[in-house]
């Protein structure tokens, strides 16, 4: 029932920062744990970050720990992914997702998905 739309992707150089946004419509995100995943051509979708409904719990994929930060603003129905120290291997389509059943890293746990936004890191 909830619709998710990602934005903020683009072309950046290695070491740059970029913030992605995911805005929901049709329902409020206060009832959902939220997550970010990414995918490159020919590879499986990879877990990036997740945040609980009350923001007290977060988790990150090993490849982005210490560089990426997930946050949410329930009043704006928006979740964010702050990406710092970007590397060429971060290049991917980034997807926002929502789940009513807790929070976690499993793709199967998420009920709703956005269409993705392209992030390209290149010199």
JOZI-V401878 format. One record per helix or strand of 3 or more residues. SS is the DSSP state (h for helix, s for strand). FROM is the first residue (numbers start at 0). TO is the last residue. If there is no record, write none. Layout:
# JOZI-V401878
SS&FROM&TO  SS&FROM&TO
This chain:
# JOZI-V401878
s&2&6  s&9&11  s&17&24  h&28&30  s&32&38  s&45&50  s&57&59  s&67&72  h&73&75  s&77&82  h&87&89  s&91&98  h&106&108  s&116&120
